[in-house]
Amino acid sequence: MRIDLGIIRMMACGLVTGLLSLGLVHAESPNSDHITIEAQRKVWKGDLDGMIKRRVVRVLLPYNKTLYFLDKGGQQRGLMYDMMTAFEQDLNQQVSAKHLKIQFIFVPTPRDQLIPELLAGRGDIIAADLTITPERQKLIDFSIPIASGIKEVIVTSANTSGINTLEDLSGKTIFVNPSTSYAENLKILNTNLQKQKKPPIIIKNAPGTFETEDVLEMVNANLVSITVSDLYLARFWKNIFPNIHIHENLALHQEGSVAFGLRKNSPELKKALDAFTEKNKIGTSFGNQKLQAYLKSIKWVKNATNPADLKKFHSLAKVFQKYSDQYHIDWLLMTAQGYQESRLDQNKKSKVGAIGVMQIMPATGKELKVGDINSVDNNINGGVKYIRYLIDQYYSKEQMTDLNKVLFAFAAYNAGPTRIAQLRIEAGKRGLNPNIWFDNVERIAAERIGSETVQYVSNIYKYSVAYKLVTELPSKSEQAK
């Protein structure tokens, strides 16, 4: 993505604020009768008979590249979308319902918020790869399993060696989402290692917005070395991520089951869900066909921490720190953007003439007044200064965290600030937080302009997480001790 400051200069300085206050932009999803992402939803609790009278069954789900996502144009897709649409058809045939609709409500919060949302009466079914656990069974009921005999297994990058037993994980760093059963089972394993007087596993928490496939993507790119995944998900994503190694014999947990969640005291809904699931679960013709339907071709992240690229990271670290400190931006995020743009290669030149690590156009370099951008120091100065400009021009007065200001600046860098302003307006109208990128404005971006900007920001964030892990590694002297 080349930087062209001249285009930005042509925009009115108050454009974002004006558009947001006037609410000038809004477009309905082509199948909006089935989808809502409203933050303030009416609370209602009841069984299937009440849902039939209301003519709606509300399904809570996470935004997930396998389970539920939006294509450009707002087309809903995903395994759970297809299953619940089939459930809608089944209900209308099996019960005395007329025009009963499934309403999809994705929860733009960490996965562990799905159950509280259900209990609060803001949804009727949880449609996610929710593992049945004793703790969860105390709170909610489950349908019969969508998939059974699930193993939670160790997954490593292809060049990670020396792991043949669970005990070999002692002292190793494993990267997982803390709200998953994976983290719970790693803690159990640590208890067993402690009894054997062995060093515990170092559990590194993935950001709450990361789904299993996000972490597998990072393992595939060797950004992190070890994680945990349900075996069926690991096998599924192995089709796209060839560099992951699935240790099928190293199971943290076996005979697990995932199922639809529902509130207790909903016998009629459970009966209908059980009958539907029995016919359509994973392993049936329908379930298997749908599971294989969602392999996507996206610009997946690269290996930013291989030895050659890591050498460039260390060689440029002080330069990024210098200018990131000057412009008050997280230097790891800026380094990650440099890697996304050029693989930290100052010699890179694009077909349109963009130059260096930050891929700056010569004319833009002059406007930025940072000197000759053929110099790596000036090039990085220009790139960081430009992101600071976008933040100051469009997001400095917004009620955003510092991280979100930078993420929105990256999105504006890729798609243009006017387009991002429009997406923020629509996000607010549809109940999402216009000041949060991940799981909020990001979702509208995927729907309206496709995957490019979403993947661009996502890649940069994943690189920054990987670089943070690198900086947290003990030094050689500490390792010797």
Sine and cosine of phi, psi and omega as CSV:
sin_phi,cos_phi,sin_psi,cos_psi,sin_omega,cos_omega
0.00,0.00,0.88,-0.47,-0.02,-1.00
-1.00,0.09,0.50,-0.87,0.06,-1.00
-1.00,0.00,0.82,-0.57,0.06,-1.00
-0.76,-0.65,1.00,-0.03,-0.09,-1.00
-0.92,0.39,-0.45,0.89,-0.03,-1.00
-0.86,0.51,-0.63,0.78,0.01,-1.00
-0.90,0.43,-0.66,0.75,-0.01,-1.00
-0.89,0.45,-0.61,0.79,-0.03,-1.00
-0.88,0.48,-0.43,0.90,-0.06,-1.00
-0.97,0.26,-0.22,0.98,-0.07,-1.00
-1.00,0.06,0.57,-0.82,0.04,-1.00
-0.91,0.41,0.67,-0.75,-0.10,-1.00
-0.88,0.47,-0.54,0.84,-0.06,-1.00
-0.99,-0.12,0.33,0.94,-0.12,-0.99
-0.86,0.51,-0.76,0.65,-0.08,-1.00
-0.88,0.47,-0.75,0.66,-0.04,-1.00
-0.88,0.47,-0.66,0.75,-0.01,-1.00
-0.90,0.43,-0.72,0.69,0.00,-1.00
-0.89,0.46,-0.68,0.73,-0.04,-1.00
-0.91,0.42,-0.62,0.78,-0.04,-1.00
-0.96,0.28,-0.56,0.83,-0.02,-1.00
-1.00,0.09,-0.37,0.93,-0.02,-1.00
0.88,0.48,0.74,0.67,-0.13,-0.99
-0.98,0.17,-0.31,0.95,-0.13,-0.99
-0.89,-0.45,0.81,-0.59,0.12,-0.99
-0.29,-0.96,0.70,-0.71,0.04,-1.00
-0.67,-0.74,0.70,-0.71,-0.02,-1.00
-0.98,0.22,0.61,-0.80,0.14,-0.99
-0.91,0.41,0.61,-0.79,-0.02,-1.00
-0.88,0.47,-0.35,0.94,0.07,-1.00
-0.80,-0.60,0.74,0.67,-0.10,-0.99
-0.95,0.32,-0.22,0.98,0.07,-1.00
-0.92,0.39,-0.29,0.96,-0.02,-1.00
-0.98,-0.21,-0.15,0.99,-0.17,-0.99
-0.77,-0.63,0.65,-0.76,0.19,-0.98
-0.60,-0.80,0.58,-0.82,0.13,-0.99
-0.75,-0.66,0.58,0.81,0.00,-1.00
-0.94,0.34,0.73,-0.69,0.02,-1.00
-0.97,0.24,-0.60,0.80,0.00,-1.00
-0.98,-0.20,0.99,-0.15,-0.03,-1.00
-0.93,-0.36,0.49,-0.87,0.01,-1.00
-0.91,0.42,0.68,-0.73,0.02,-1.00
-1.00,0.08,0.76,-0.65,0.05,-1.00
-0.48,-0.88,0.67,-0.74,0.04,-1.00
-0.76,-0.65,0.68,-0.73,0.02,-1.00
0.11,-0.99,-0.02,-1.00,-0.02,-1.00
-0.98,-0.19,-0.13,-0.99,-0.12,-0.99
-0.87,0.49,-0.58,0.82,-0.02,-1.00
-0.87,0.49,-0.63,0.78,0.05,-1.00
-0.94,0.35,-0.57,0.82,0.03,-1.00
-0.92,0.40,-0.60,0.80,0.03,-1.00
-0.90,0.43,-0.66,0.76,0.03,-1.00
-0.91,0.42,-0.61,0.79,0.02,-1.00
-0.98,0.20,-0.27,0.96,-0.03,-1.00
0.88,0.47,0.54,0.84,0.03,-1.00
-0.45,-0.89,0.65,-0.76,0.18,-0.98
-0.87,-0.50,0.85,-0.52,-0.10,-1.00
-1.00,-0.07,0.83,-0.56,-0.06,-1.00
-0.94,-0.35,0.86,-0.50,0.06,-1.00
-1.00,-0.02,0.72,-0.69,0.01,-1.00
-0.43,-0.90,0.36,-0.93,0.07,-1.00
-1.00,0.04,0.35,-0.94,0.12,-0.99
-0.99,0.11,0.85,-0.53,-0.25,-0.97
-0.43,-0.90,0.68,-0.73,-0.08,-1.00
-0.91,0.41,-0.24,0.97,0.05,-1.00
-0.97,-0.25,-0.68,0.74,-0.18,-0.98
-1.00,0.04,-0.72,0.70,-0.08,-1.00
-0.33,-0.94,0.81,-0.58,0.05,-1.00
-0.40,-0.92,0.20,-0.98,0.01,-1.00
-0.92,-0.39,0.74,-0.68,0.14,-0.99
-1.00,0.05,0.22,-0.97,0.08,-1.00
-0.83,0.56,0.73,-0.68,-0.08,-1.00
0.99,-0.14,-0.08,1.00,0.06,-1.00
1.00,0.06,0.14,0.99,0.02,-1.00
-0.93,0.37,0.84,-0.54,0.02,-1.00
-0.98,0.19,0.67,-0.74,0.00,-1.00
-0.59,-0.80,0.17,-0.98,0.07,-1.00
0.81,-0.59,0.35,-0.94,-0.04,-1.00
-0.86,0.51,-0.73,0.69,-0.03,-1.00
-0.95,0.32,-0.53,0.85,0.08,-1.00
-0.88,0.47,-0.74,0.67,-0.01,-1.00
-0.91,0.42,-0.65,0.76,-0.02,-1.00
-0.92,0.40,-0.69,0.73,-0.03,-1.00
-0.96,0.28,-0.49,0.87,0.12,-0.99
-0.91,0.41,-0.64,0.77,0.08,-1.00
-0.91,0.42,-0.59,0.81,0.04,-1.00
-0.90,0.43,-0.64,0.77,0.07,-1.00
-0.85,0.53,-0.73,0.69,0.02,-1.00
-0.89,0.45,-0.64,0.77,0.01,-1.00
-0.90,0.44,-0.68,0.73,0.00,-1.00
-0.89,0.46,-0.68,0.73,-0.03,-1.00
-0.93,0.38,-0.38,0.92,0.06,-1.00
-1.00,0.03,-0.56,0.83,-0.16,-0.99
-1.00,-0.04,-0.47,0.88,-0.03,-1.00
-0.88,-0.47,0.19,-0.98,-0.06,-1.00
-0.99,0.15,0.82,0.58,0.00,-1.00
-0.97,-0.24,0.60,-0.80,0.07,-1.00
-0.85,-0.52,0.88,-0.48,0.05,-1.00
0.87,0.50,0.55,0.83,0.10,-0.99
-0.93,0.36,0.70,-0.72,-0.06,-1.00
-0.86,-0.50,0.57,-0.82,0.20,-0.98
-1.00,0.06,0.77,-0.64,0.05,-1.00
-0.94,-0.35,0.90,-0.44,-0.04,-1.00
-1.00,0.04,0.80,-0.60,-0.01,-1.00
-0.81,-0.59,0.97,-0.23,0.04,-1.00
-1.00,0.02,0.64,-0.77,-0.13,-0.99
-0.99,-0.11,0.95,-0.30,-0.06,-1.00
-0.99,0.16,0.81,0.59,0.02,-1.00
-0.63,-0.77,0.18,-0.98,0.07,-1.00
-0.81,0.59,0.46,-0.89,-0.11,-0.99
-0.80,0.60,-0.52,0.85,-0.06,-1.00
-0.95,0.33,-0.04,1.00,0.06,-1.00
-1.00,0.04,-0.15,0.99,-0.03,-1.00
-0.88,0.47,-0.70,0.72,-0.03,-1.00
-0.92,0.40,-0.74,0.67,0.07,-1.00
-0.84,0.54,-0.60,0.80,0.04,-1.00
-0.89,0.45,-0.68,0.74,0.03,-1.00
-0.89,0.45,-0.74,0.67,-0.04,-1.00
-0.90,0.43,-0.50,0.87,0.01,-1.00
-0.97,0.23,-0.15,0.99,0.02,-1.00
1.00,0.06,0.37,0.93,0.02,-1.00
-1.00,-0.09,0.08,1.00,0.05,-1.00
-0.26,-0.97,0.18,-0.98,-0.07,-1.00
-0.89,-0.45,-0.48,0.88,-0.02,-1.00
-0.69,-0.72,0.64,-0.76,0.20,-0.98
-0.99,-0.15,0.87,-0.48,0.02,-1.00
-0.92,-0.39,1.00,0.00,-0.03,-1.00
-0.48,-0.88,0.15,-0.99,0.08,-1.00
-0.99,0.17,0.89,0.45,-0.09,-1.00
-1.00,0.07,0.90,-0.43,-0.01,-1.00
-0.97,0.26,0.70,-0.72,0.06,-1.00
-0.96,0.27,0.87,-0.50,0.06,-1.00
-0.77,-0.64,0.41,-0.91,0.03,-1.00
-0.84,0.55,-0.61,0.79,-0.01,-1.00
-0.90,0.44,-0.68,0.73,0.00,-1.00
-0.95,0.32,-0.55,0.84,0.00,-1.00
-0.92,0.39,-0.37,0.93,0.08,-1.00
-0.94,0.33,-0.40,0.92,-0.09,-1.00
-0.99,-0.17,-0.65,0.76,-0.11,-0.99
-0.68,-0.74,0.23,-0.97,0.14,-0.99
-1.00,-0.09,0.31,-0.95,0.06,-1.00
-0.80,-0.59,0.49,-0.87,0.18,-0.98
-0.96,0.30,0.07,-1.00,0.18,-0.98
-0.88,0.47,0.45,-0.90,-0.15,-0.99
-0.87,0.49,0.64,-0.77,0.18,-0.98
-0.95,0.30,-0.61,0.79,0.03,-1.00
-0.58,-0.82,0.68,-0.74,-0.03,-1.00
-0.85,-0.53,0.14,-0.99,0.02,-1.00
0.90,0.44,0.49,0.87,-0.07,-1.00
-0.99,0.17,0.74,-0.67,0.06,-1.00
-0.96,-0.26,0.69,-0.72,0.17,-0.99
-1.00,-0.08,0.91,-0.40,-0.16,-0.99
-0.87,-0.49,0.34,-0.94,0.07,-1.00
-0.98,0.21,0.71,-0.70,0.07,-1.00
-0.81,-0.59,0.75,-0.66,-0.01,-1.00
-0.82,-0.58,0.26,-0.96,0.14,-0.99
-0.95,0.32,0.37,-0.93,-0.13,-0.99
-0.88,0.48,-0.49,0.87,-0.06,-1.00
-0.99,-0.14,0.23,0.97,0.09,-1.00
-1.00,0.01,0.83,-0.56,-0.08,-1.00
-0.85,-0.53,0.12,-0.99,0.11,-0.99
0.99,0.16,0.28,0.96,0.03,-1.00
-0.90,-0.43,0.98,-0.20,-0.03,-1.00
-0.88,-0.48,-0.33,0.94,0.04,-1.00
-0.69,-0.72,0.25,-0.97,0.05,-1.00
-0.89,0.45,-0.51,0.86,0.01,-1.00
-0.91,0.41,-0.43,0.90,0.03,-1.00
-0.92,0.38,-0.23,0.97,0.03,-1.00
-0.98,0.20,-0.17,0.98,0.01,-1.00
-0.81,0.59,0.80,-0.60,0.01,-1.00
0.99,0.16,-0.14,0.99,-0.01,-1.00
-0.99,0.11,0.36,-0.93,0.05,-1.00
-0.99,-0.14,0.79,-0.61,0.01,-1.00
-0.84,-0.54,0.74,-0.67,-0.13,-0.99
-0.97,-0.26,0.92,-0.40,0.00,-1.00
-0.59,-0.81,0.36,-0.93,0.13,-0.99
-0.95,0.31,0.81,-0.59,-0.09,-1.00
-0.92,0.38,-0.29,0.96,-0.03,-1.00
-1.00,0.01,0.10,0.99,-0.02,-1.00
-0.99,-0.13,0.26,-0.97,0.09,-1.00
-0.93,0.37,-0.33,0.94,0.04,-1.00
-0.85,0.53,-0.73,0.68,-0.01,-1.00
-0.89,0.45,-0.65,0.76,0.03,-1.00
-0.87,0.50,-0.70,0.72,-0.06,-1.00
-0.96,0.27,-0.47,0.88,0.11,-0.99
-0.92,0.40,-0.59,0.81,0.04,-1.00
-0.91,0.41,-0.60,0.80,0.06,-1.00
-0.90,0.44,-0.67,0.74,0.04,-1.00
-0.89,0.46,-0.61,0.79,0.03,-1.00
-0.89,0.45,-0.58,0.81,0.06,-1.00
-0.88,0.47,-0.67,0.74,0.03,-1.00
-0.92,0.39,-0.63,0.78,0.03,-1.00
-0.91,0.42,-0.60,0.80,0.02,-1.00
-0.89,0.45,-0.64,0.77,0.03,-1.00
-0.89,0.46,-0.51,0.86,0.03,-1.00
-1.00,0.04,0.10,1.00,0.00,-1.00
0.85,0.52,0.64,0.77,0.05,-1.00
-0.94,-0.35,0.49,-0.87,0.03,-1.00
-0.85,0.53,0.61,-0.79,-0.02,-1.00
-0.96,0.27,0.30,-0.95,0.17,-0.99
-0.93,0.36,0.63,-0.77,0.09,-1.00
-1.00,-0.01,0.94,-0.34,-0.04,-1.00
-1.00,-0.04,0.92,-0.40,0.05,-1.00
-0.99,-0.15,0.78,-0.63,-0.06,-1.00
-0.99,0.14,0.84,-0.55,0.17,-0.99
-0.96,0.29,0.47,-0.88,0.08,-1.00
-0.83,0.57,0.53,-0.85,-0.06,-1.00
-0.87,0.49,-0.36,0.93,0.01,-1.00
-0.99,0.17,-0.15,0.99,-0.06,-1.00
-0.99,0.13,0.84,-0.54,0.14,-0.99
-1.00,0.06,0.15,-0.99,-0.03,-1.00
-0.82,0.57,-0.67,0.74,-0.05,-1.00
-0.93,0.37,-0.45,0.89,0.07,-1.00
-0.91,0.42,-0.67,0.74,0.01,-1.00
-0.94,0.34,-0.64,0.76,0.05,-1.00
-0.88,0.48,-0.59,0.80,0.05,-1.00
-0.88,0.48,-0.65,0.76,0.01,-1.00
-0.93,0.36,-0.60,0.80,0.06,-1.00
-0.91,0.42,-0.68,0.74,0.02,-1.00
-0.85,0.53,-0.62,0.79,0.00,-1.00
-1.00,0.06,0.07,1.00,0.00,-1.00
0.89,0.46,0.42,0.91,0.11,-0.99
-0.97,0.25,-0.54,0.84,0.18,-0.98
-0.75,-0.66,0.39,-0.92,-0.16,-0.99
-0.99,-0.10,-0.60,0.80,-0.15,-0.99
-0.67,-0.74,0.65,-0.76,0.13,-0.99
-0.53,-0.85,-0.13,-0.99,0.05,-1.00
-0.78,-0.62,0.59,-0.81,0.01,-1.00
-0.52,-0.86,0.48,-0.88,0.24,-0.97
-0.87,0.50,0.66,-0.75,-0.08,-1.00
-0.86,0.51,-0.66,0.75,-0.05,-1.00
-0.92,0.39,-0.56,0.83,0.05,-1.00
-0.94,0.33,-0.66,0.75,0.02,-1.00
-0.88,0.47,-0.69,0.72,0.04,-1.00
-0.89,0.46,-0.64,0.77,0.00,-1.00
-0.88,0.47,-0.76,0.65,-0.07,-1.00
-0.98,0.18,-0.22,0.97,0.10,-0.99
-0.86,0.50,-0.45,0.90,0.04,-1.00
-0.89,0.45,-0.47,0.88,0.00,-1.00
-0.97,-0.24,-0.58,0.82,-0.05,-1.00
-0.96,-0.27,0.99,0.13,-0.11,-0.99
-0.93,0.36,-0.29,0.96,-0.08,-1.00
-1.00,-0.04,0.17,0.98,0.12,-0.99
-1.00,-0.01,0.56,-0.83,0.03,-1.00
-0.91,-0.42,0.89,-0.46,-0.04,-1.00
-1.00,-0.05,0.88,-0.48,0.02,-1.00
-1.00,-0.04,0.99,0.14,-0.11,-0.99
-0.90,0.43,-0.36,0.93,0.01,-1.00
-1.00,0.05,-0.12,0.99,-0.01,-1.00
-0.95,-0.31,1.00,0.07,-0.08,-1.00
-0.97,-0.24,0.82,-0.57,0.12,-0.99
-0.96,0.28,-0.54,0.84,-0.06,-1.00
-0.50,-0.87,0.65,-0.76,-0.01,-1.00
-0.82,-0.57,0.32,-0.95,0.04,-1.00
0.86,0.51,0.55,0.84,0.11,-0.99
-0.98,0.21,0.28,-0.96,0.01,-1.00
-0.67,-0.74,0.61,-0.79,0.14,-0.99
-0.92,-0.39,0.55,-0.84,-0.10,-0.99
-0.44,-0.90,0.20,-0.98,0.15,-0.99
-0.96,0.28,0.63,-0.77,0.06,-1.00
-0.98,-0.20,0.55,-0.83,0.06,-1.00
-0.50,-0.87,0.32,-0.95,0.00,-1.00
-0.92,0.39,0.49,-0.87,0.10,-1.00
-0.90,0.43,0.36,-0.93,-0.01,-1.00
0.89,0.45,0.64,0.77,0.10,-0.99
-0.80,-0.60,0.89,0.45,-0.14,-0.99
-0.90,0.44,-0.58,0.81,-0.05,-1.00
-0.95,0.31,-0.64,0.77,0.05,-1.00
-0.91,0.42,-0.66,0.75,0.02,-1.00
-0.89,0.46,-0.67,0.75,0.01,-1.00
-0.87,0.49,-0.70,0.71,0.00,-1.00
-0.93,0.38,-0.67,0.74,0.01,-1.00
-0.91,0.42,-0.67,0.75,0.00,-1.00
-0.88,0.48,-0.71,0.71,-0.02,-1.00
-0.89,0.45,-0.66,0.75,0.00,-1.00
-0.92,0.38,-0.72,0.69,-0.06,-1.00
-0.88,0.47,-0.62,0.78,0.00,-1.00
-0.85,0.53,-0.57,0.82,-0.03,-1.00
-1.00,0.10,-0.37,0.93,-0.21,-0.98
-0.78,-0.62,0.15,0.99,-0.07,-1.00
-0.92,0.38,0.19,-0.98,0.08,-1.00
-0.88,0.48,0.77,-0.64,-0.09,-1.00
0.91,-0.41,-0.45,0.89,0.13,-0.99
-0.99,0.13,0.21,-0.98,0.01,-1.00
-0.86,0.51,-0.71,0.71,-0.02,-1.00
-0.88,0.48,-0.77,0.64,-0.05,-1.00
-0.88,0.48,-0.69,0.73,-0.02,-1.00
-0.92,0.39,-0.64,0.77,0.02,-1.00
-0.90,0.44,-0.68,0.73,-0.02,-1.00
-0.93,0.36,-0.61,0.79,0.00,-1.00
-0.88,0.48,-0.59,0.81,-0.03,-1.00
-0.99,0.12,-0.07,1.00,-0.11,-0.99
-0.99,0.12,-0.15,0.99,-0.22,-0.98
-0.88,-0.47,0.54,0.84,0.19,-0.98
-0.98,0.21,0.82,-0.57,-0.08,-1.00
-0.90,-0.45,0.57,-0.82,0.08,-1.00
-0.99,-0.17,0.95,-0.31,-0.03,-1.00
-0.77,-0.64,0.36,-0.93,0.04,-1.00
-0.97,0.26,1.00,0.08,-0.06,-1.00
-0.93,0.36,0.36,-0.93,-0.02,-1.00
-0.91,0.41,0.44,-0.90,0.02,-1.00
-0.99,-0.14,-0.02,-1.00,-0.02,-1.00
-1.00,0.00,1.00,0.02,-0.04,-1.00
-0.97,0.23,-0.19,0.98,-0.06,-1.00
-0.91,-0.41,0.35,0.93,0.14,-0.99
-0.94,0.33,0.31,-0.95,-0.12,-0.99
-0.81,0.59,-0.67,0.74,-0.04,-1.00
-0.92,0.39,-0.72,0.70,-0.01,-1.00
-0.95,0.32,-0.53,0.85,0.04,-1.00
-0.93,0.38,-0.55,0.83,0.07,-1.00
-0.89,0.46,-0.67,0.74,0.04,-1.00
-0.91,0.42,-0.63,0.78,0.03,-1.00
-0.85,0.53,-0.76,0.65,-0.03,-1.00
-0.92,0.39,-0.59,0.81,-0.04,-1.00
-0.94,0.35,-0.47,0.88,-0.04,-1.00
-0.98,-0.21,-0.05,1.00,-0.11,-0.99
-0.84,0.55,-0.71,0.70,-0.05,-1.00
-0.91,0.41,-0.57,0.82,0.02,-1.00
-0.92,0.40,-0.72,0.70,0.03,-1.00
-0.90,0.44,-0.65,0.76,0.03,-1.00
-0.89,0.46,-0.67,0.74,-0.03,-1.00
-0.85,0.53,-0.79,0.61,-0.08,-1.00
-0.99,0.15,-0.47,0.88,0.07,-1.00
-0.93,0.38,-0.62,0.79,0.10,-1.00
-0.90,0.43,-0.65,0.76,-0.01,-1.00
-0.88,0.47,-0.63,0.78,-0.05,-1.00
-0.98,-0.22,0.13,0.99,0.10,-1.00
0.86,0.51,0.81,0.58,0.05,-1.00
-0.73,-0.68,0.55,-0.84,0.03,-1.00
-0.87,0.50,0.86,-0.51,-0.09,-1.00
-0.93,0.38,-0.48,0.88,0.02,-1.00
-0.93,0.36,-0.59,0.81,0.07,-1.00
-0.91,0.42,-0.66,0.75,0.00,-1.00
-0.94,0.35,-0.61,0.79,0.07,-1.00
-0.90,0.44,-0.64,0.77,0.02,-1.00
-0.89,0.45,-0.62,0.78,0.06,-1.00
-0.91,0.41,-0.64,0.77,0.05,-1.00
-0.86,0.50,-0.62,0.78,0.03,-1.00
-0.93,0.37,-0.65,0.76,0.03,-1.00
-0.89,0.47,-0.62,0.79,-0.06,-1.00
-0.97,0.24,-0.68,0.73,-0.20,-0.98
-0.64,-0.77,0.03,1.00,-0.17,-0.98
0.87,0.48,0.53,0.85,0.01,-1.00
0.87,0.50,0.58,0.81,-0.06,-1.00
-0.95,-0.31,0.95,-0.30,0.00,-1.00
-0.92,0.38,-0.34,0.94,-0.01,-1.00
-0.99,0.11,-0.09,1.00,-0.05,-1.00
-0.96,0.29,0.72,-0.69,0.11,-0.99
-0.76,-0.66,0.75,-0.67,-0.02,-1.00
-0.99,0.11,0.18,-0.98,0.01,-1.00
-0.90,0.44,-0.45,0.89,-0.02,-1.00
-1.00,-0.09,0.05,1.00,0.11,-0.99
0.98,-0.22,0.09,1.00,0.04,-1.00
-0.93,0.37,0.58,-0.81,-0.21,-0.98
-0.84,-0.54,0.66,-0.75,0.31,-0.95
0.98,0.19,-0.22,-0.98,-0.08,-1.00
-0.81,0.58,-0.72,0.69,-0.08,-1.00
-0.99,-0.12,0.08,1.00,0.06,-1.00
0.79,0.61,0.88,0.47,-0.02,-1.00
-0.99,-0.15,0.68,-0.73,0.10,-0.99
-0.96,0.28,0.60,-0.80,-0.02,-1.00
-0.80,0.60,-0.69,0.73,-0.01,-1.00
-0.89,0.45,-0.61,0.79,0.01,-1.00
-0.92,0.39,-0.62,0.78,0.05,-1.00
-0.84,0.55,-0.64,0.77,0.02,-1.00
-0.92,0.40,-0.67,0.74,0.00,-1.00
-0.91,0.41,-0.56,0.83,0.00,-1.00
-0.96,0.28,-0.32,0.95,0.06,-1.00
0.84,0.55,0.78,0.63,0.01,-1.00
-0.92,-0.39,0.07,1.00,-0.03,-1.00
1.00,-0.08,-0.25,-0.97,-0.06,-1.00
-0.93,0.36,0.92,-0.40,-0.06,-1.00
-0.97,0.24,-0.02,1.00,0.16,-0.99
-0.96,0.28,-0.26,0.97,0.13,-0.99
-0.99,0.11,0.75,-0.66,-0.05,-1.00
-0.88,0.48,-0.60,0.80,0.01,-1.00
-0.88,0.47,-0.74,0.67,0.00,-1.00
-0.93,0.38,-0.57,0.82,-0.01,-1.00
-0.89,0.45,-0.74,0.68,0.02,-1.00
-0.92,0.38,-0.62,0.78,0.09,-1.00
-0.82,0.58,-0.74,0.67,-0.01,-1.00
-0.89,0.45,-0.67,0.74,-0.01,-1.00
-0.90,0.44,-0.70,0.72,0.00,-1.00
-0.94,0.35,-0.64,0.77,0.01,-1.00
-0.88,0.48,-0.61,0.79,-0.01,-1.00
-0.92,0.40,-0.67,0.74,0.05,-1.00
-0.90,0.44,-0.63,0.78,0.07,-1.00
-0.87,0.50,-0.64,0.77,0.03,-1.00
-0.87,0.49,-0.72,0.69,0.00,-1.00
-0.88,0.47,-0.66,0.75,0.02,-1.00
-0.89,0.46,-0.76,0.65,-0.04,-1.00
-0.90,0.43,-0.61,0.79,-0.09,-1.00
-0.96,0.27,-0.57,0.82,-0.18,-0.98
-0.84,-0.54,-0.38,0.92,-0.17,-0.99
-0.78,-0.63,-0.05,1.00,-0.11,-0.99
-0.89,0.45,-0.55,0.84,-0.04,-1.00
-0.99,-0.11,0.04,1.00,0.00,-1.00
-0.99,0.14,0.46,-0.89,0.00,-1.00
-0.99,0.16,0.94,0.34,-0.03,-1.00
-0.84,-0.54,0.43,-0.90,0.19,-0.98
-0.94,0.33,0.31,-0.95,0.04,-1.00
-0.87,0.50,-0.62,0.79,0.02,-1.00
-0.89,0.47,-0.72,0.70,-0.03,-1.00
-0.92,0.40,-0.54,0.84,0.07,-1.00
-0.87,0.49,-0.66,0.75,0.02,-1.00
-0.94,0.34,-0.67,0.74,0.00,-1.00
-0.88,0.47,-0.67,0.74,0.04,-1.00
-0.92,0.39,-0.57,0.82,0.06,-1.00
-0.90,0.44,-0.65,0.76,0.07,-1.00
-0.88,0.47,-0.69,0.73,0.00,-1.00
-0.89,0.46,-0.68,0.74,0.03,-1.00
-0.92,0.40,-0.60,0.80,0.07,-1.00
-0.85,0.53,-0.62,0.79,-0.06,-1.00
-1.00,0.08,-0.68,0.73,-0.13,-0.99
-0.94,-0.35,-0.18,0.98,-0.04,-1.00
0.99,-0.12,0.67,-0.74,-0.06,-1.00
-0.90,0.43,-0.52,0.85,0.02,-1.00
-0.90,0.44,-0.69,0.73,-0.01,-1.00
-0.91,0.42,-0.66,0.75,0.01,-1.00
-0.91,0.41,-0.59,0.81,0.07,-1.00
-0.87,0.49,-0.67,0.74,0.02,-1.00
-0.90,0.44,-0.66,0.75,-0.01,-1.00
-0.92,0.40,-0.59,0.81,0.04,-1.00
-0.91,0.42,-0.63,0.77,0.04,-1.00
-0.87,0.49,-0.75,0.66,-0.03,-1.00
-0.90,0.43,-0.62,0.79,0.03,-1.00
-0.86,0.51,-0.71,0.70,0.02,-1.00
-0.88,0.47,-0.66,0.76,0.00,-1.00
-0.92,0.39,-0.45,0.89,-0.04,-1.00
-0.98,-0.19,0.31,0.95,0.16,-0.99
1.00,0.05,0.08,1.00,0.06,-1.00
-1.00,-0.05,0.27,-0.96,-0.01,-1.00
-1.00,0.06,0.91,-0.41,-0.04,-1.00
-0.95,0.32,-0.08,1.00,-0.01,-1.00
-0.97,-0.25,0.10,0.99,0.04,-1.00
-0.84,-0.55,0.77,-0.63,-0.02,-1.00
-0.98,0.20,-0.89,0.45,-0.10,-0.99
-0.90,0.44,0.72,-0.70,0.06,-1.00
0.90,0.44,0.15,0.99,0.04,-1.00
-0.77,-0.64,-1.00,-0.08,0.02,-1.00
-0.89,0.47,-0.51,0.86,0.05,-1.00
-0.82,0.57,-0.64,0.77,-0.03,-1.00
-0.91,0.41,-0.64,0.77,0.03,-1.00
-0.93,0.36,-0.60,0.80,0.04,-1.00
-0.88,0.48,-0.68,0.73,0.02,-1.00
-0.88,0.48,-0.63,0.78,-0.04,-1.00
-0.95,0.31,-0.66,0.75,-0.15,-0.99
-1.00,-0.02,-0.59,0.81,-0.08,-1.00
-0.83,-0.56,0.06,1.00,0.08,-1.00
1.00,-0.01,-0.24,-0.97,-0.21,-0.98
-1.00,0.05,-0.25,0.97,-0.17,-0.98
-0.86,0.51,-0.81,0.59,-0.04,-1.00
-0.92,0.38,-0.64,0.77,0.03,-1.00
-0.85,0.53,-0.73,0.68,-0.03,-1.00
-0.94,0.33,-0.56,0.83,0.02,-1.00
-0.87,0.50,-0.79,0.62,0.00,-1.00
-0.92,0.39,-0.65,0.76,0.00,-1.00
-0.88,0.48,-0.71,0.70,0.02,-1.00
-0.85,0.52,-0.74,0.68,-0.03,-1.00
-0.87,0.50,-0.69,0.73,-0.02,-1.00
-0.90,0.43,-0.65,0.76,0.02,-1.00
-0.92,0.40,-0.63,0.78,0.07,-1.00
-0.88,0.47,-0.66,0.75,-0.03,-1.00
-0.91,0.41,-0.61,0.79,0.07,-1.00
-0.89,0.46,-0.69,0.72,0.02,-1.00
-0.89,0.46,-0.68,0.73,0.02,-1.00
-0.90,0.43,-0.59,0.81,0.04,-1.00
-0.89,0.46,-0.66,0.75,0.04,-1.00
-0.89,0.45,-0.62,0.78,0.02,-1.00
-0.89,0.46,-0.69,0.72,-0.03,-1.00
-0.94,0.35,-0.34,0.94,0.01,-1.00
-1.00,0.04,-0.13,0.99,0.02,-1.00
-0.90,0.43,0.62,-0.78,0.03,-1.00
-0.92,0.40,0.50,-0.87,0.04,-1.00
-0.94,0.34,0.21,-0.98,-0.01,-1.00
-0.88,0.47,-0.58,0.81,0.02,-1.00
-0.92,0.38,-0.63,0.78,0.03,-1.00
-0.92,0.39,-0.64,0.77,0.03,-1.00
-0.89,0.46,-0.63,0.78,0.01,-1.00
-0.89,0.46,-0.64,0.77,0.04,-1.00
-0.90,0.45,0.00,0.00,0.00,0.00
